[in-house]
Amino acid sequence: MSASPLDARFGPVPLADITPFLVVRAAAPGGLQGGTVIRGVLKNDPAGRLDEVLARQVNTPEKFLRFLILLLGLGNPNLLAMLGAGGGASTGYAAIGTAPGIFEIVLRALADRPEALHDLDRLVQRLQATENGRMVLPDGFDDFWVVVRETLGKLKGGG
């Protein structure tokens, strides 16, 4: 048994398909089969890979709002319970104004966890860059997010 690292290279694949996980399956001539998943080390991870994975998964306005609530609601069991109950994001962008609404969640994040909004902004920028991505953002979200982005810039710049 060799202790040397495996150096495997695979042909061109979509950015979101690049992963450190490798599925290994083995079959014996007698029909016995087995398999496992191995987590490797992804060297030279392409820039934007995780954003691309998220953009592929967050492909409807409802999923986008659920992701927003999940990302910004970490540490808030009430918001996470709302996701489990199907509240908030399932009603679409009209969730603004409900308790707690998207507006309130974003305001809390501006005050307590602006770094989470920077993470979300990377996804929003990726979605805004394509026609399909723009269809994922709820109606009116672009106008709302311009104000959030400006406020983030002011917070980062110190005023």
N, C-alpha and C positions, 0 to 999 in steps of 0.2 A: 504494500500500500504506500503510495507516494504522498509526501507532505507538501509537495510543491503546489503553488497556486495554479488554478486553471485560467488560461488566457483564451477566452472564447470571443469571437467577433461575429456579429450577425449583420446581414445586409441592411440596406436602407429600410427603415420602418418609420411609421408616423411618430412624431415626437412624444405623443401621449402613450405610446406603446413601450417606450423604453422604461425598464424597471430593473431593480436589483434582484428581483425574485425569479428563480429558475425552477421550472417543473421538470423533474427527472422521473422517467418511467423505465422500468426494466421488465423484460419478459424472458422466462426460461423456455427452452425448447419443449418442455413437457406441459406448457400452458400456464404455469405459475406466473403471476404478475404482481407487481408492486410499484409504488410510486411515492414521491414526497416532494415537498417544496423546499428549496434551499434559498436562504437570503444571502446574497453575495454583497460585495462592496462595489458600488457603482462609481467608478473613477471617471473623471471628466464629465460629470453630470451636465448635460446641455442646459444652457440658460433658458429659463422659461418652461422647463419640462413640467413642473408641478402646476403651474398656471394653466398649461395646456390640458393636463389631466382634469383639473377642476372645470375648465370651460367645456370639456366633453361631457362631464357628468351633470353640470348645471345647465340644462338645455331647455327649460321652460320657465316662464315667469314665476310659477309656483315653487319650483325647485330653487330658483334664485333667491326668493324671499325666505324659504326655509334655511338655505345656506347662510344668508345674512343674519337671521335670528340665531342660528347655531353658533356662528363665529362671534357675533357681538354679545350673545347671551351666555357665553361660557362663564361659569361661576355664579350664575343666577338660576337656581333650580326652578323658579316660577316660569321663566321663559322657556327653559328646556322642557318642562312639563307641558307647556302650550304646544310645542312641536309634537310631542307624543300624543296629545289629544286631538291633533289636527287643526288646532286653532291658529289664528294669526295669518300665516302665509297662505293657507288654503283658500282664504277669501280674496286673494290677490292684493293689489296695491291699495285696495280699500281698507286694508289693515291699518293704515294711518288713521289715527283717531280712535281706534279701539284700544282697550286697555290690556296690556301695553301695546302700543302701535309701533310701526316702523320708525316714525319720527322720534318717539320717546326713546326707543332702543338706540338710535343713532346719537341722540343728544347725550344719553348716559355714556356711550362709548367716547364721545368727544371729551367729556369731563374726566372719565376714569381710565379709558384704554384707547387713546388715539392711535397707538401702533396697530391695533386690530383694524381700524379704518384704513390705514395705509395698506394692509394686507388685502382688504376687500377692494380697495381702489385698483390694485393690479388686475384683479379679475374684471372689474368694471371696464377698465381701459381695453383689455383684450376683447371683451364682448362688444364694446362700442366700435371696435376697429373693423368689424365685418357686418354685412347685412343680416346674416343668421344670428349673430351675437346680439345685434340691436333688437331683434325680435324677442330675445329672451328677457330683456329688461322690461319691467312693467311700464305701462303708459304713464308718462309724466316723470319717470325716474330720472331721466337725463337732467331736467331742470332742477330737480331736488338735489341731485348729486353735484351739480356745479357749485351750489352754495356750500355743500359739505366740503368739497375739495378746496374752495377758497378759505374756508374756516380752518381746515387742516394746515394750509399754507401759512396762515397768520399765526397759528399755534406754534408751528415749527420755527417761524421767523421771529418769534417772541413778541408779536403784536402787530 
